[in-house]
């Protein structure tokens, strides 16, 4: 299974924010959308990603004043991305190795979706269940 199948299932809606917006606005966006990360986009290009972890770290360092900082000062700028053709195994390796839970999907330098660890686990479990059922049917038939 690959990223394209995940996007077909969940859709390609991605919440984004400008790097000049405040961290407070980003927190409101995350809460309103009930999501764990937002992609930072400027002039149509991905510039970073801001996760709950980034926000907590900045508040730990700067206190409540961190909420007035621009997103650009808090975001993770070195974003790992994927494409539609990447496999679940590739995503799991990247997420586990990098210790992050969200990967923006890029195609022709354009943001076309985002995949979370929850998406990967959900689709991996469905894939495993389907394989197990096929084995049961094979064994039962003969």
C-alpha positions in Angstrom: 0.0 0.0 0.0 1.2 3.5 -0.7 0.5 7.1 0.2 -1.9 7.6 -2.8 -4.3 5.0 -1.4 -4.2 6.7 2.0 -5.0 10.1 0.4 -7.9 8.6 -1.6 -9.3 7.3 1.6 -8.8 10.3 3.9 -8.8 13.1 1.4 -6.1 15.8 0.7 -7.3 18.6 3.0 -4.3 20.1 4.7 -4.4 22.9 7.3 -1.7 25.5 6.7 -0.5 28.6 8.3 1.8 31.5 7.3 5.2 31.7 8.9 4.4 35.3 10.0 1.3 34.3 12.0 1.6 34.1 15.8 2.0 30.9 17.7 -1.2 31.8 19.5 -3.1 31.7 16.2 -1.5 28.3 15.3 -2.6 26.9 18.7 -6.2 28.1 18.0 -6.0 26.4 14.5 -4.8 23.1 16.0 -7.5 23.2 18.6 -10.3 24.1 16.2 -9.3 21.5 13.7 -8.4 18.8 16.4 -5.1 18.1 14.7 -1.6 17.7 15.9 0.4 19.6 13.3 0.0 22.4 10.7 2.1 22.9 7.6 3.8 26.3 7.3 3.4 27.6 3.8 4.7 30.8 2.2 4.2 31.8 -1.4 2.7 28.4 -2.1 5.8 26.5 -0.9 6.2 24.4 2.2 8.6 26.3 4.6 8.1 24.1 7.7 5.8 22.2 10.0 4.6 23.1 13.4 3.6 20.4 15.8 2.3 20.3 19.3 5.8 19.2 20.4 7.3 22.4 18.8 4.8 24.5 20.7 5.4 22.9 24.1 9.2 23.2 23.6 8.9 26.9 22.9 6.6 27.6 25.9 9.0 25.6 28.1 11.9 27.9 26.9 10.1 31.3 26.7 7.0 30.9 28.9 3.7 32.4 27.9 5.4 35.0 25.8 6.1 32.3 23.3 2.5 32.6 22.1 3.4 36.0 20.6 6.3 34.7 18.6 5.9 34.2 14.8 5.4 30.6 13.7 8.7 30.8 11.7 10.7 31.1 15.0 9.1 27.9 16.5 8.4 25.6 13.5 10.6 22.7 12.3 12.1 24.1 9.2 13.8 20.9 8.0 10.7 19.0 6.9 10.7 15.4 5.8 8.2 15.0 3.0 6.9 12.1 0.9 5.2 11.5 -2.5 2.1 9.6 -3.5 4.2 6.6 -4.5 6.0 6.2 -1.1 5.0 3.0 0.7 3.7 2.5 4.2 7.0 0.8 5.1 8.9 3.9 3.9 6.7 6.2 6.0 7.0 4.0 9.1 10.8 4.0 8.8 10.9 7.8 8.3 8.5 8.5 11.2 10.2 6.1 13.6 13.7 7.2 12.7 12.9 10.9 12.9 10.6 10.6 15.9 7.8 12.6 14.3 4.1 11.9 13.5 3.2 13.9 10.4 4.6 13.9 6.8 3.5 16.4 4.2 2.9 14.9 0.8 4.5 16.9 -2.1 4.0 16.5 -5.8 5.6 18.8 -8.4 6.7 21.2 -5.5 3.0 21.5 -4.4 1.5 20.4 -1.1 -1.2 17.8 -1.9 -1.8 16.2 1.4 -0.5 15.1 4.8 -0.2 11.7 6.4 -0.1 11.1 10.1 1.1 8.1 12.0 -2.5 7.3 12.8 -3.3 7.1 9.0 -0.3 4.8 8.5 -1.3 2.5 11.4 -4.9 2.4 10.3 -4.1 1.4 6.7 -1.3 -1.0 7.8 -3.8 -2.8 10.1 -6.4 -3.1 7.3 -3.7 -4.5 5.0 -2.7 -7.1 7.6 -6.3 -8.1 8.3 -6.9 -8.5 4.5 -3.8 -10.7 4.2 -4.8 -12.8 7.2 -8.3 -13.3 5.7 -6.8 -14.3 2.3 -4.7 -16.9 4.1 -7.7 -18.3 6.0 -9.6 -18.6 2.7 -6.7 -20.3 1.1 -6.3 -22.8 3.9 -10.0 -23.5 4.1 -10.2 -24.1 0.4 -7.7 -26.7 0.1 
